[in-house]
């Protein structure tokens, strides 16, 4: 959600008032959603991700090129979702270590089973919730260019852009950095 995230980051940078948020999200529909309820929901999600990071990263999201902004957004998403970060760190890194570049639904299912051992409550999640979470995570990875696409989830080694790398180091976002640094050491 690059376009939407840029709009929310702009509002955060401008230190918008609640009235200005309402005007932008509901009245002006800057997120270009079909209903005010959807716009509010997307705004809440993006705002909760973005506010975990500093304004310096919001600026990169607003003003950076597509790759810079996308990697900055992935950093926010990882910090917001331990499930996403752990999947990157535990599954994708391990697959690359053994030269397995294609991800599968089996990888996702096995990852969730491993997580359940540490968080038993996950065992109560419905199958549709598990599938939806997998779809969202694979979609995030495709949008961030960590995999080719959802239908052919082949991991692509990437280089972190210097601006995102510098931000993560400066603010000691070690977990996020570890999760994102998955492809630069591996080549097909």
C-alpha positions in Angstrom: 0.0 0.0 0.0 2.6 2.5 -1.1 0.3 5.2 -2.2 -1.8 5.0 0.9 1.2 4.9 3.2 2.6 8.0 1.6 -0.6 9.8 2.3 -0.7 8.7 5.9 3.0 9.5 6.4 2.4 13.0 5.0 -0.4 13.6 7.5 1.9 12.4 10.3 4.8 14.6 9.2 2.4 17.6 9.0 1.3 16.8 12.6 -2.3 16.9 11.4 -5.1 17.6 13.9 -7.9 15.1 14.3 -10.1 17.4 12.2 -7.5 17.4 9.4 -7.2 13.6 9.6 -11.0 13.3 9.2 -11.0 15.7 6.3 -8.2 13.9 4.5 -9.3 10.3 5.2 -13.1 10.5 5.2 -14.1 13.6 3.3 -11.3 14.0 0.7 -10.7 10.2 0.5 -7.0 10.6 -0.1 -6.6 6.8 0.4 -9.0 6.3 -2.6 -11.1 3.6 -0.8 -14.7 2.7 -1.7 -16.2 3.5 1.6 -15.3 5.7 4.6 -15.2 2.6 6.8 -12.6 1.0 4.6 -10.6 4.2 4.5 -10.7 4.5 8.3 -9.6 0.8 8.7 -6.7 1.2 6.3 -5.7 4.4 7.9 -5.6 2.8 11.4 -3.5 -0.1 10.1 -1.0 2.1 8.3 -0.8 4.7 11.1 -0.2 1.9 13.7 2.7 0.6 11.5 4.2 4.0 10.8 4.1 5.4 14.3 6.4 2.7 15.5 9.2 4.4 13.6 10.6 8.0 13.7 9.6 10.9 11.4 12.9 10.4 9.6 11.6 7.2 8.1 8.2 8.8 7.3 10.1 11.4 5.3 11.8 8.7 3.3 8.4 7.1 2.6 7.0 10.4 1.4 10.0 11.7 -0.6 12.0 8.6 -1.5 11.8 6.7 -4.7 9.7 3.6 -5.0 12.4 1.2 -3.8 13.4 3.3 -0.8 9.8 3.9 0.3 8.9 0.2 -0.2 11.8 -1.0 1.9 11.0 1.6 4.6 7.4 0.4 4.7 8.6 -3.2 5.0 10.7 -2.2 8.0 7.5 -0.7 9.5 5.5 -3.8 8.8 8.1 -6.1 10.3 8.2 -4.0 13.5 4.4 -4.1 13.6 4.2 -7.8 13.0 6.5 -10.3 14.7 4.9 -13.0 12.5 6.2 -11.4 9.3 9.6 -10.7 10.8 10.0 -14.2 12.1 8.9 -15.7 8.8 11.6 -13.8 7.0 14.2 -14.6 9.6 13.4 -18.3 10.2 12.0 -19.6 7.0 13.3 -17.5 4.1 16.8 -17.2 5.5 16.9 -20.9 6.3 15.7 -21.8 2.8 18.3 -19.5 1.2 21.0 -21.1 3.4 20.2 -24.5 1.8 19.7 -23.0 -1.7 16.0 -23.4 -1.7 14.7 -20.3 -3.5 11.0 -21.2 -4.0 8.6 -20.8 -1.1 5.5 -22.9 -0.7 2.4 -23.1 1.3 4.0 -26.0 3.1 6.7 -23.6 4.3 3.9 -21.3 5.7 2.1 -24.2 7.4 5.2 -25.6 9.0 6.2 -22.1 10.2 2.8 -21.7 11.9 3.1 -25.2 13.5 6.5 -24.1 14.9 5.0 -20.9 16.2 2.2 -22.8 17.9 4.8 -24.6 20.1 5.8 -21.3 21.5 2.3 -19.6 21.5 -0.3 -22.3 22.0 -3.2 -19.9 21.5 -2.3 -19.9 17.8 -3.6 -23.4 17.7 -7.1 -22.0 18.0 -6.9 -19.9 14.8 -9.3 -21.0 12.1 -7.9 -22.4 8.8 -9.3 -19.3 7.0 -7.3 -17.0 9.4 -4.2 -19.0 8.8 -4.6 -18.9 5.0 -5.4 -15.2 5.1 -2.4 -14.3 7.1 -0.2 -16.3 4.7 -1.7 -14.5 1.8 -1.1 -11.1 3.4 2.5 -12.0 4.3 3.2 -13.3 0.8 1.6 -10.2 -0.7 3.8 -7.9 1.5 6.9 -9.9 0.4 5.9 -9.6 -3.3 5.2 -5.8 -2.9 8.6 -5.4 -1.2 10.2 -7.4 -4.1 11.5 -10.1 -1.7 9.7 -12.6 -3.9 8.8 -12.5 -7.6 5.1 -12.7 -7.1 2.4 -14.5 -5.0 1.8 -17.3 -7.6 5.5 -17.9 -8.0 7.1 -17.1 -4.7 10.7 -17.3 -5.6 13.0 -15.4 -3.3 15.0 -12.7 -4.9 18.2 -11.6 -3.2 18.0 -7.9 -2.6 20.3 -5.1 -1.4 18.9 -2.8 1.3 18.9 0.8 0.1 21.5 2.8 2.0 18.9 5.2 3.4 16.9 2.4 5.1 20.0 0.6 6.2 21.4 3.8 7.8 18.0 4.5 9.6 17.8 0.9 11.0 21.4 1.1 12.3 21.1 4.7 13.6 18.0 3.7 15.7 19.3 0.3 16.6 16.4 -1.6 14.9 18.5 -4.8 15.1 15.6 -7.2 14.8 14.1 -5.4 11.8 17.5 -5.2 10.2 18.2 -8.9 10.7 14.9 -9.8 9.2 15.4 -7.6 6.1 19.0 -8.6 5.5 18.0 -11.9 3.9 19.2 -11.8 0.3 22.4 -9.8 0.0 24.6 -12.8 0.9 23.0 -15.3 -1.4 22.9 -15.5 -5.2 21.2 -17.9 -7.5 
